Amino acid sequence: LTVFMLCEVAVGWLAGSLALMSDALHMLTDAAAIALAIASMVLSARPAGQRLTFGWKRVEILSAQVNAITLLVLSGWLAVEAVERLVWPQHTEGGWVLGTAVVGIAVNAVVAWMISRANRRSLNVEGAFQHVLNDMFAFIATAIAGTVILFTGYTRADALASLIVVLLMVKSGAVLLWRSTRVVLEAA
């Protein structure tokens, strides 16, 4: 996932594609979500002590909140960039965008399948799974944008695909933040 993300950043920069760059940032949050999920699962298994009477159980929820806030902040920045590109379109290489998006769909399908086999009762694991699914949908939008650019030259399709990625990021970030906050507040 991380190796593909780095390749996507390079191709996105060379192709002039904000959609690929936004997908890469979303994948970065995916990788961080998976790493945080694993680390917090290890920490939450530690026993309670004198200083932490409940133990490390809430680390998992704090990790989910960090993940959600990161998604929301990145989506705000990407929304501004996408609107700027709608107003002032930039040259974008549709073939590179399409090719990278197709590979991204395959990579995320494999990762989603791997995570789907894990225990998704954990809010963190479910959050990581939702990230990967959203990223796969974002790659589908990016592939459509790449196809449109390749065959019509309409480069604003890249910015529109970026806005779709932003909407997916806002949705998943807001839901994850809401659910994790309810856990912290011990809502019924």
Order of alpha helices (4+ residues) and beta strands (2+ residues): alpha-alpha-alpha-alpha-alpha-alpha
